[in-house]
Amino acid sequence: MLSIPTLRCVSRFIPRIPAHRRLVSALSYQSIPMDEGTSLQSETRQQATNRLCYVSSFTTELLEISSEHPLVHVLLIPGNPGVAAFYKDFVEAVYQLFEGNASVTAIGHISQTKKNFEGRRLFSLQDQIDHKVNFINQELQNEKVPILLVGHSIGAYIALEVFRRFPEQVIYTIGLYPFLTLNRKSLVQSILVRVTASKILTVAFCSILTFLGLLPNWFKRILVKRFVGQSCSTSTIGATCSHLLQYSTMQNVLYMAMTEFRKLSEQPDWAFFRANQTQLAFLFGINDHWGPLTLYEEISKHAPDLPLTIEREGHTHAFCCTEAGSIWVAHYVVGLIKNRLALG
């Protein structure tokens, strides 16, 4: 059985839920039991469906499971690459742990799609933030249930920026293995800063991946499994082959990364963290250079009442690439949400 992570929760940390929703939210969450024995294997889960929608004229890939009577809407914002299909196991596990009482949506980034809908246009970190804000305004603004944001890697930073825009509608924001500031001690990040800033290196890298995309599907799947790891999920292999081995997608991945490095060279807004400690939470990994434990310590120093958890089960920053990692993190997210919001 998968272990459920221990959460650092103190009873005085109560999310600031608007008065007209507070009673409904508190009672509803207390009424949703989480059965630790529930099977979360792929063959027993309700399957997430893919949908294309237009957000401010941009074609957007969604992976979602809708509840007939949701108490909340969980919106997952991916990292970079921002392919919604990578999170299939996670989305399905979160939905099942909520026993159908929550709608769950993973939203992909603009122009990181299966088909090239946007031509040669490149989209920055700020463009992707605006895209998520526009999605909520367009698709979720009229829903009568609160929104819970879950952001992975750079998606955690995007989620914080979205939360700033919707402080009443978004009642909780969780960052998974968060990339919130540049780690100058990371050799990988130092190399990527140089690669993404070089047009020549970017073109060369995208061209190599485009060539690999021309290979037979069976051979591509073997290559991906060897590169990502033998434990990677079927959905990860499929999404990598269908999305990442094309020029336009990888060009946008690298361009977005370049703008991330520039923006995240700044210090986080610690005043914002302190002011919203009851509505934020973060999960860190042991050896994660994107969200290092030095960041964990910085957050603890500047916002001591903000709940932080360190994952010690051996999963990685790319938790969504394995079914085991996706299920473990789903337990963490749903357990945290229920434990925290039931305090209201």
Secondary structure, 3 states (H helix, E strand, C coil): CCCCCCCCCCCCCCCCCCHHHHHHHHHHHHCCCCCCCCCCCHHHCCCCEEEEEEECCEEEEEEEECCCCCCEEEEEECCCCCCHHHHHHHHHHHHHHCCCCEEEEEECCCCCCCCCCCCCCCCCHHHHHHHHHHHHHHHHCCCCCCEEEEEECHHHHHHHHHHHHCCCCEEEEEEECCCCCCCCCCHHHHHHHHHHHCHHHHHHHHHHHHHHHCCCHHHHHHHHHHHHCCCCCHHHHHHHHHHHCCHHHHHHHHHHHHHHHHHCCCCCCHHHHHHCHHHEEEEEECCCCCCCHHHHHHHHHHCCCCCEEEECCCCCCCHHHCHHHHHHHHHHHHHHHHHHHCCC
